[in-house]
């Protein structure tokens, strides 16, 4: 426990987990406050838990998580989870994924904030603001407009509170059954209260008006769009329940794409020749409007994002509770190839970071940023950055589409990118996702005449 707390403080939590697996094996167990926890990175075991024996497992009681996000698609099980999942999955349809007009509106604002003369800028906060604007428009039908200079809706206060609340979740997760020591933490109550107040205002507005589809006013888009809160309000009338259901999407929606792009740019600044290759491909598209289909065809961009997800993915560690006696197909016996008995009540901890850094899968250059490794590699359960099985992230296509779109727009505008961070290695900052503790300090240059 002390080693993990120390590793988190030093920004090397995942490296510590990998060190343990390399020393002990791809499947190990520990006693965590009286609960048997089976730690796995073995691909066959991950597939068994997430898909083949999905019904044998549920979500363990995670009070640290529910204290902030309540009951929703991330925390529920059984029929309640299936109901929430169906609502969310419906919205993350291809029609919504391909709504590039709204995306382009907010990306235009983002690009105008970036200096083109080589001045240093840390892109981490601007990226958070960009995707806060996008996620609030998609979820609530109204963007918070965090990118506007006058910050008309106090987005900085909301971001600060959100980060504080997520930091509190992280502390409680590490504390395990000792998390009660934070019960009277005033900053936690203040931060969660600020986030709830913002969400509750939108919930009240929609419930008072009725969940009719609204136009997206902030982007000036006259086309009626599906808005997640409106869709949820068609079936959920209780304001507290509706709050927590939308919170379960708001939390990952705010962070996942911004962190992916930030991590990607972290690597591209240290590999500027790849930026040049991407720029050639984006310029090669000509003046044709970007479409869902054209973005999906850009293999080099997808390879870069997949390699980023491999090195720093959004799903670092996930836990499942055995609902019945069951087995894992590998990890037992002297050679680690025999099945393991899993007793009802045991917790299986899936370390998704592990397979992504396994030399047996990726080779000796596993720690190097090499997008070309995905050129001819057909992946199955060896690479599951958004998990797999019924609980696979429903927003993965939206995340990838938005990420490719932004990278295309950036490489079109800026001819080159340079690193401005004296610390070359990646230092983790772990909240609900893993991002660079030192930010993304870069300099961008337009080509002559642009």
C-alpha positions as CSV (number, residue, x, y, z in Angstrom):
1,X,0.0,0.0,0.0
2,X,2.8,2.4,1.0
3,X,4.6,1.6,-2.3
4,X,1.5,2.4,-4.3
5,X,0.9,5.7,-2.6
6,X,4.6,6.6,-3.1
7,X,4.4,5.6,-6.8
8,X,1.3,7.7,-7.4
9,X,3.0,10.7,-5.8
10,X,6.1,10.2,-8.0
11,X,4.0,9.7,-11.2
12,X,5.0,6.1,-11.8
13,X,2.0,4.0,-10.5
14,X,1.6,2.0,-13.7
15,X,5.3,1.3,-13.9
16,X,5.2,-0.1,-10.4
17,X,2.3,-2.5,-11.3
18,X,4.3,-3.6,-14.4
19,X,7.4,-4.2,-12.2
20,X,5.3,-6.5,-10.0
21,X,4.0,-8.5,-12.9
22,X,7.5,-8.9,-14.4
23,X,8.8,-10.2,-11.1
24,X,5.8,-12.3,-10.0
25,X,4.0,-13.3,-13.2
26,X,1.0,-12.2,-15.3
27,X,-1.4,-13.3,-12.6
28,X,-1.0,-12.8,-8.9
29,X,-3.1,-12.3,-5.8
30,X,-3.0,-10.2,-2.7
31,X,-5.1,-9.6,0.4
32,X,-6.5,-6.1,0.4
33,X,-8.2,-5.3,3.7
34,X,-9.5,-8.8,4.0
35,X,-10.6,-9.3,0.3
36,X,-8.8,-11.6,-2.0
37,X,-7.8,-9.6,-5.1
38,X,-6.5,-11.4,-8.2
39,X,-4.4,-9.1,-10.3
40,X,-4.3,-10.0,-14.0
41,X,-2.7,-8.9,-17.3
42,X,-3.0,-12.3,-19.0
43,X,-5.0,-11.6,-22.1
44,X,-7.0,-14.8,-21.9
45,X,-8.1,-13.9,-18.4
46,X,-9.1,-10.4,-19.4
47,X,-11.2,-11.8,-22.2
48,X,-12.8,-14.3,-19.9
49,X,-13.8,-11.7,-17.3
50,X,-15.0,-9.0,-19.7
51,X,-16.8,-11.2,-22.3
52,X,-16.8,-15.0,-22.1
53,X,-17.9,-15.1,-18.4
54,X,-19.3,-11.7,-18.2
55,X,-22.4,-12.8,-16.2
56,X,-20.1,-14.3,-13.5
57,X,-18.9,-10.8,-12.5
58,X,-20.3,-7.5,-11.4
59,X,-19.0,-4.2,-10.2
60,X,-17.5,-4.2,-6.7
61,X,-18.8,-1.8,-4.1
62,X,-16.8,1.4,-4.8
63,X,-18.0,3.9,-2.3
64,X,-15.2,6.3,-3.3
65,X,-16.7,6.4,-6.8
66,X,-20.4,6.5,-6.0
67,X,-19.9,9.2,-3.4
68,X,-19.3,11.6,-6.3
69,X,-21.0,10.0,-9.4
70,X,-23.8,8.0,-7.8
71,X,-25.7,5.3,-9.7
72,X,-25.2,5.3,-13.5
73,X,-23.8,3.4,-16.4
74,X,-20.3,3.3,-14.9
75,X,-21.4,1.9,-11.5
76,X,-24.6,-0.1,-11.9
77,X,-25.1,-3.8,-12.6
78,X,-27.8,-6.1,-13.9
79,X,-31.0,-4.8,-15.4
80,X,-30.4,-1.2,-14.1
81,X,-27.1,-1.1,-15.9
82,X,-28.6,-2.5,-19.1
83,X,-31.3,0.2,-19.1
84,X,-28.7,3.0,-18.6
85,X,-26.5,1.4,-21.2
86,X,-29.3,1.3,-23.8
87,X,-30.0,5.0,-23.4
88,X,-26.4,6.0,-23.6
89,X,-25.6,3.7,-26.5
90,X,-28.5,5.0,-28.5
91,X,-27.1,8.6,-28.4
92,X,-23.6,7.6,-29.3
93,X,-24.9,6.6,-32.7
94,X,-23.2,7.2,-36.0
95,X,-25.4,10.2,-36.7
96,X,-24.2,12.0,-33.5
97,X,-20.6,10.8,-34.0
98,X,-20.6,12.4,-37.5
99,X,-21.9,15.8,-36.4
100,X,-18.8,17.6,-37.5
101,X,-20.3,21.1,-37.8
102,X,-20.6,21.5,-34.0
103,X,-17.1,20.0,-33.6
104,X,-15.7,22.4,-36.2
105,X,-17.2,25.4,-34.5
106,X,-15.4,24.7,-31.2
107,X,-12.2,23.6,-32.9
108,X,-12.1,26.9,-34.8
109,X,-12.1,28.7,-31.4
110,X,-9.4,26.4,-30.1
111,X,-7.1,27.0,-33.1
112,X,-7.4,30.7,-32.8
113,X,-6.0,30.6,-29.3
114,X,-2.8,28.9,-30.3
115,X,0.1,31.3,-31.2
116,X,1.7,30.5,-34.6
117,X,5.0,32.3,-34.1
118,X,6.7,29.7,-32.0
119,X,5.7,31.1,-28.7
120,X,5.5,28.5,-25.9
121,X,2.1,27.3,-24.9
122,X,1.0,24.5,-22.6
123,X,-1.9,22.9,-24.5
124,X,-3.3,20.9,-21.6
125,X,-5.7,23.5,-20.3
126,X,-6.9,24.7,-23.7
127,X,-7.6,21.1,-24.6
128,X,-9.6,20.6,-21.4
129,X,-11.6,23.8,-22.3
130,X,-12.2,22.7,-25.8
131,X,-13.7,19.3,-24.8
132,X,-15.5,20.8,-21.9
133,X,-17.3,23.0,-24.4
134,X,-18.0,20.0,-26.7
135,X,-19.1,17.7,-23.9
136,X,-21.5,20.2,-22.3
137,X,-23.1,21.0,-25.7
138,X,-23.5,17.3,-26.5
139,X,-24.8,16.3,-23.0
140,X,-26.8,19.4,-22.0
141,X,-27.5,21.1,-25.3
142,X,-25.7,24.3,-24.1
143,X,-22.0,24.8,-24.2
144,X,-20.3,26.3,-21.2
145,X,-18.1,28.4,-23.6
146,X,-15.0,27.8,-21.6
147,X,-12.8,29.0,-24.5
148,X,-14.3,32.5,-24.6
149,X,-11.9,35.1,-23.0
150,X,-14.5,36.5,-20.7
151,X,-15.5,33.1,-19.4
152,X,-19.2,34.0,-19.3
153,X,-20.4,30.9,-17.4
154,X,-17.6,30.6,-14.8
155,X,-16.1,27.5,-16.4
156,X,-12.9,27.9,-14.5
157,X,-14.7,27.6,-11.3
158,X,-16.4,24.4,-12.5
159,X,-13.1,22.9,-13.9
160,X,-11.4,23.6,-10.6
161,X,-14.2,22.0,-8.7
162,X,-14.3,19.0,-11.0
163,X,-10.6,18.4,-10.7
164,X,-10.8,18.7,-6.9
165,X,-13.7,16.2,-6.8
166,X,-11.8,13.7,-9.0
167,X,-8.6,14.1,-6.9
168,X,-10.8,13.3,-3.9
169,X,-12.1,10.2,-5.6
170,X,-8.4,9.2,-6.2
171,X,-7.5,9.6,-2.6
172,X,-10.5,7.5,-1.4
173,X,-9.7,4.8,-3.9
174,X,-6.2,4.5,-2.6
175,X,-7.4,4.5,1.0
176,X,-9.7,1.5,0.4
177,X,-11.6,0.7,3.6
178,X,-9.9,3.5,5.4
179,X,-11.6,6.1,3.1
180,X,-13.8,7.2,6.0
181,X,-10.9,9.3,7.2
182,X,-11.9,11.8,4.5
183,X,-15.6,12.0,5.6
184,X,-15.4,15.5,6.9
185,X,-13.1,17.0,4.2
186,X,-14.6,20.4,3.6
187,X,-12.9,20.9,0.2
188,X,-14.5,17.7,-1.1
189,X,-18.0,18.9,-0.1
190,X,-17.4,22.3,-1.7
191,X,-16.1,20.9,-5.0
192,X,-18.8,18.2,-5.4
193,X,-21.4,20.8,-4.5
194,X,-20.2,23.1,-7.2
195,X,-20.3,20.4,-9.8
196,X,-23.8,19.3,-8.7
197,X,-25.1,22.8,-8.8
198,X,-24.1,23.1,-12.5
199,X,-25.6,19.8,-13.5
200,X,-28.7,20.3,-11.4
201,X,-29.5,23.6,-13.1
202,X,-29.6,21.8,-16.5
203,X,-31.6,18.9,-15.0
204,X,-34.2,21.3,-13.7
205,X,-34.4,23.2,-17.0
206,X,-35.0,20.1,-19.0
207,X,-37.5,18.6,-16.5
208,X,-39.4,21.9,-16.3
209,X,-39.6,22.3,-20.1
210,X,-40.0,18.6,-21.0
211,X,-37.5,16.6,-22.9
212,X,-38.2,17.9,-26.4
213,X,-35.2,18.1,-28.6
214,X,-33.6,21.5,-28.6
215,X,-31.5,23.3,-31.1
216,X,-27.8,23.7,-30.3
217,X,-27.8,27.4,-29.8
218,X,-24.2,28.0,-29.0
219,X,-22.9,26.6,-32.3
220,X,-25.5,28.3,-34.4
221,X,-26.5,24.9,-35.8
222,X,-30.1,25.0,-37.0
223,X,-30.3,21.3,-37.3
224,X,-32.2,19.5,-34.5
225,X,-29.8,17.3,-32.6
226,X,-30.2,14.5,-30.0
227,X,-29.1,15.7,-26.6
228,X,-28.2,13.1,-24.0
229,X,-29.9,14.8,-21.1
230,X,-33.1,15.2,-23.1
231,X,-33.1,11.6,-24.1
232,X,-32.5,10.5,-20.5
233,X,-35.3,12.8,-19.2
234,X,-37.8,11.0,-21.5
235,X,-37.5,8.0,-19.2
236,X,-36.1,9.4,-15.9
237,X,-38.2,11.9,-14.0
238,X,-36.5,11.9,-10.7
239,X,-34.0,14.9,-10.6
240,X,-31.5,13.2,-8.3
241,X,-31.5,10.0,-10.4
242,X,-31.2,12.0,-13.6
243,X,-28.3,14.0,-12.1
244,X,-26.2,10.9,-11.4
245,X,-27.1,9.2,-14.7
246,X,-25.7,12.3,-16.6
247,X,-22.8,12.6,-14.2
248,X,-21.7,9.1,-15.2
249,X,-21.3,10.3,-18.8
250,X,-20.1,13.8,-18.0
251,X,-17.1,12.7,-16.1
252,X,-15.4,10.5,-18.8
253,X,-16.8,12.8,-21.6
254,X,-15.0,15.8,-20.2
255,X,-11.6,14.1,-19.9
256,X,-11.1,11.1,-22.2
257,X,-10.6,12.9,-25.5
258,X,-8.8,15.9,-24.2
259,X,-6.3,13.6,-22.4
260,X,-5.9,11.4,-25.4
261,X,-5.0,14.4,-27.6
262,X,-2.8,15.9,-25.0
263,X,-0.9,12.6,-24.6
264,X,-0.7,12.3,-28.4
265,X,0.8,15.8,-28.7
266,X,3.2,15.0,-25.9
267,X,4.7,12.2,-28.1
268,X,4.5,14.1,-31.4
269,X,6.6,16.9,-29.9
270,X,9.3,14.3,-29.2
271,X,8.9,12.8,-32.7
272,X,8.4,15.8,-35.0
273,X,9.1,13.7,-38.1
274,X,5.7,12.0,-37.5
275,X,4.0,15.4,-37.4
276,X,5.5,16.1,-40.9
277,X,4.1,12.8,-42.2
278,X,0.7,13.5,-40.8
279,X,0.7,17.0,-42.3
280,X,1.5,15.6,-45.7
281,X,-1.5,13.3,-45.4
282,X,-3.9,16.0,-44.2
283,X,-2.8,18.4,-46.9
284,X,-3.3,15.6,-49.4
285,X,-7.0,15.6,-48.7
286,X,-7.3,18.9,-50.6
287,X,-10.1,21.4,-49.9
288,X,-12.8,18.8,-49.6
289,X,-14.9,19.0,-46.4
290,X,-13.9,16.6,-43.7
291,X,-16.5,13.8,-43.3
292,X,-16.9,10.9,-41.0
293,X,-15.9,8.5,-43.8
294,X,-12.8,10.5,-44.9
295,X,-11.6,10.7,-41.3
296,X,-12.1,7.0,-40.8
297,X,-9.9,6.3,-43.8
298,X,-6.8,8.2,-42.4
299,X,-4.8,5.2,-41.3
300,X,-1.7,7.1,-40.2
301,X,-3.7,9.3,-37.8
302,X,-5.4,6.3,-36.3
303,X,-2.1,4.5,-35.8
304,X,-0.8,7.5,-34.0
305,X,-3.8,7.6,-31.7
306,X,-3.7,3.9,-31.1
307,X,0.0,4.0,-30.2
308,X,-0.8,6.8,-27.7
309,X,-3.6,4.7,-26.2
310,X,-1.2,1.8,-26.0
311,X,1.3,3.8,-24.0
312,X,-1.1,5.9,-21.9
313,X,-4.6,4.6,-22.3
314,X,-7.7,5.9,-20.5
315,X,-8.4,2.5,-18.8
316,X,-5.5,1.8,-16.6
317,X,-7.0,-0.5,-14.0
318,X,-10.6,-1.9,-13.6
319,X,-12.1,-4.2,-11.1
320,X,-14.8,-6.9,-11.2
321,X,-16.4,-8.8,-8.3
322,X,-17.1,-12.5,-8.7
323,X,-20.8,-13.0,-8.2
324,X,-20.5,-16.8,-8.2
325,X,-17.7,-19.4,-8.1
326,X,-16.0,-19.4,-11.4
327,X,-12.5,-19.9,-13.0
328,X,-9.9,-18.0,-14.9
329,X,-8.3,-20.0,-17.7
330,X,-4.6,-19.2,-16.9
331,X,-2.2,-18.1,-14.2
332,X,-2.3,-21.2,-11.9
333,X,0.2,-23.9,-11.3
334,X,4.1,-23.8,-11.4
335,X,4.2,-22.7,-15.0
336,X,1.2,-20.2,-14.8
337,X,-0.7,-22.1,-17.5
338,X,-3.3,-23.9,-15.3
339,X,-6.8,-22.5,-14.4
340,X,-7.4,-20.5,-11.3
341,X,-10.4,-21.0,-9.0
342,X,-12.2,-17.7,-8.3
343,X,-14.5,-17.8,-5.3
344,X,-17.7,-15.8,-5.0
345,X,-16.7,-12.5,-3.4
346,X,-13.2,-12.4,-4.8
347,X,-12.2,-9.3,-6.8
348,X,-10.4,-9.5,-10.1
349,X,-8.3,-6.5,-10.9
350,X,-7.8,-6.1,-14.7
351,X,-4.6,-4.1,-15.4
352,X,-5.2,-2.9,-19.0
353,X,-1.9,-1.1,-18.9
354,X,-0.1,-4.5,-18.6
355,X,-0.9,-6.1,-22.0
356,X,-0.1,-2.8,-23.7
357,X,3.5,-2.9,-22.2
358,X,4.0,-6.7,-22.5
359,X,7.2,-7.5,-24.5
360,X,5.7,-10.9,-25.4
361,X,3.1,-9.0,-27.4
362,X,4.9,-5.9,-28.7
363,X,8.5,-6.8,-28.7
364,X,11.6,-5.3,-27.0
365,X,10.7,-1.8,-28.3
366,X,7.5,-1.9,-26.2
367,X,8.3,1.4,-24.5
368,X,9.0,3.3,-27.7
369,X,6.5,5.5,-29.6
370,X,6.2,3.7,-32.9
371,X,2.8,4.2,-34.6
372,X,3.9,2.1,-37.6
373,X,3.6,-1.0,-35.4
374,X,-0.1,-0.9,-36.1
375,X,0.3,-1.0,-39.9
376,X,-0.1,-4.7,-40.2
377,X,-1.0,-5.8,-36.7
378,X,-4.5,-7.3,-36.3
379,X,-5.4,-6.8,-32.7
380,X,-8.0,-8.6,-30.6
381,X,-7.9,-8.8,-26.8
382,X,-4.2,-7.9,-26.8
383,X,-5.2,-4.3,-27.3
384,X,-8.4,-3.1,-25.5
385,X,-7.9,0.6,-24.6
386,X,-11.7,1.0,-24.2
387,X,-12.1,-2.4,-22.6
388,X,-14.2,-5.0,-24.3
389,X,-17.3,-7.1,-24.1
390,X,-20.7,-5.7,-23.1
391,X,-19.1,-2.9,-21.0
392,X,-16.9,-1.6,-23.8
393,X,-16.9,2.2,-23.8
394,X,-19.9,3.3,-25.9
395,X,-18.2,6.6,-26.8
396,X,-15.0,5.1,-28.3
397,X,-16.0,5.9,-31.9
398,X,-16.8,9.5,-31.0
399,X,-13.5,9.8,-29.1
400,X,-11.5,8.6,-32.1
401,X,-13.4,10.7,-34.7
402,X,-13.0,13.9,-32.7
403,X,-9.3,13.1,-32.1
404,X,-8.6,12.5,-35.8
405,X,-10.5,15.6,-36.8
406,X,-8.6,17.8,-34.4
407,X,-5.2,16.4,-35.4
408,X,-6.1,16.9,-39.1
409,X,-7.1,20.5,-38.5
410,X,-3.9,21.1,-36.4
411,X,-1.5,19.6,-39.0
412,X,-3.2,21.5,-41.8
413,X,-2.6,24.8,-40.0
414,X,0.8,24.2,-38.4
415,X,3.7,23.1,-40.4
416,X,5.8,22.0,-37.5
417,X,5.7,21.4,-33.7
418,X,8.5,21.6,-31.2
419,X,8.9,20.4,-27.6
420,X,9.4,23.1,-24.9
421,X,9.4,20.8,-21.9
422,X,12.8,20.2,-20.4
423,X,11.5,16.9,-18.8
424,X,11.4,14.5,-21.7
425,X,10.0,11.5,-20.0
426,X,6.3,11.1,-19.3
427,X,5.4,11.7,-15.6
428,X,1.9,10.5,-14.7
429,X,-0.8,12.5,-13.0
430,X,-3.5,9.9,-12.1
431,X,-7.1,11.0,-11.4
432,X,-9.8,9.1,-13.2
433,X,-7.6,9.1,-16.3
434,X,-3.8,9.4,-16.7
435,X,-2.3,12.6,-18.1
436,X,1.0,14.3,-18.1
437,X,1.8,15.9,-14.8
438,X,4.0,18.5,-16.5
439,X,1.4,19.4,-19.1
440,X,2.1,19.6,-22.9
441,X,4.5,22.5,-23.5
442,X,5.0,23.1,-27.2
443,X,5.7,25.6,-29.9
444,X,3.8,25.6,-33.2
445,X,4.8,27.2,-36.4
446,X,2.7,27.9,-39.6
447,X,4.5,27.6,-42.9
448,X,5.6,30.7,-44.7
449,X,2.7,32.5,-46.2
450,X,0.0,31.0,-44.0
